[in-house]
C-alpha cells in the first residue's frame, strides 16, 4: 500500500511517500520531498506541487489533446483592483486568444459533396 503524508512547514510542505511493497518485491520504500514556496515565485511552485500530487494520487488531469483538461492557472482575485496597464495587457492577451481561436476554426467546404 502506498501512503502519502503532507506536513506543513514554515516555508512550504514536506511530502512523504511510503510504499510497503516497492516494485512488487515486498521491500519498503520511503521518499521525502520538500516543496519550498517562495514569495517571489508567485504561485508557480504551488501549481507544480498540485500537479505532482495529482499524478502521485493517480488523478487524471488530462493532456493537451483532450477536450477536457484540468488547468491550474494564475489570475486576478474577484476583489482585486488592477491598474490600467494590467487591464490593457489582459485585453491584448484576450484579443490574441480570440484571434487564435478564429484561426483554428475549420472553414466549411464550398465544393459539392462527391458520391
Buried (B, 14 or more C-beta within 10 A) or exposed (E): EEEEEEEEEEEBBEBEBBBEEBEEEEEEEEEEEEBEBEEEEEEEBBBEBBBEBBEBEEEEBEEEEEEEEEEEEEEEEEEEEEEEEEEEEEEEEEEEEEEEEEEEEEEEEEEEEEE
